[in-house]
Amino acid sequence: MANISLKVKTCIDKEKSEPKVKTEQPKYNAVYTTDLVALECTQQLGLKTSTVQLEKGPDQFLVAHFSNGTHVTELSNLILAAALAIKIKKKPAAAKKPAASVPADAAPSPESAASVPNPPRTYQLLWYKNGLNVGVRQTFGPKRQIFSFGGRRCTKSKERLLEIGRKVVKDLQEGMAPEAAKTNARNLASA
């Protein structure tokens, strides 16, 4: 038994006498991404990122030259040639017409302003059978629903709610504000 304890003691002494080696930070492998629209390659190395333009390279593959080395992509040089050939061309400038001889201080005539008709403001009624309500939708501009009235708590019939809706649409077409029409429709439906 004495021999076993002696061996253990010598192993412990050896561990204490060996110098400890500092471990270095692990080196990161670079991650490369390519943007085919901008024809750029981005290198991310740890927290550092850098972006460069792709260039024609040897062996028919695009390359990106970074400060710490060159990255050869798996993209063909033909991509670069095709992208350069497809440059967006500007439309030719229209020939300028001579300005009409109208004084700068002259105001437009009321006849010309009145000749441009405003598009009619029309509205549509929608019946929602599950909610038992009527929706008022504009059929111009963004074509959205403006408001709705009625509902399950309303005691009016479908025909009566649609009649109220037709009256409100007539008021809207005559120029009533949508908020006022909404209030009017909800008051008539709850009365």
C-alpha positions, 0 to 999 in steps of 0.5 A: 500500500505504501507504493500506491500512495507514493506514485500518486504523490509523484504524479501530483508533483509532476503536474505542479512543475509543468508550466501552464500554456496560455490558450489563444483565441480561436481564429474565425473562418471568414463568411462570404456573401455575394450580392448579385444585384450590386455585384459586391462580396461581403466578408465577415470575419468575427465582428469585422465586415468589409465589402468590395466589388466583384471582379473577373478572375482567373479560371472563369470565376469571379474574385473579391480582393480583401485586405487580408486576401483574395476570395474566389467565388463559385460564380462564373465571370459570365454573370459579370459580363451579363450584368454589365450588358443589361445596364438600365438605359435612360429614355431619351430626353423629350424634345423641348417645345417652345413655351406658349406666349402667356404672361407669367402673371396671368392667372388661369381662366375660370373657363379652363378650370371648369372644363376639367370635370371632377370624377363622380364620387360614388358609393356602394352599399354592402350587406353583411349577413353574419353581422347583420349590418350595412357597410358604405364603401367608396368606389373611387380613389382607394376604394375602401369602406368608410363606415358601417352601421346596424349590427346584431343589437339593431332592431331594424330589418335588412330592408330598412337598414338598406333604405337608410343606407341609400339615404346616406349614400345620397347625402354623401354624393351631395357633399356631406362629410363622411363623419357626419354621414356616419353619425347620421346613419348610426342615429337612424339605425338605433332610433 
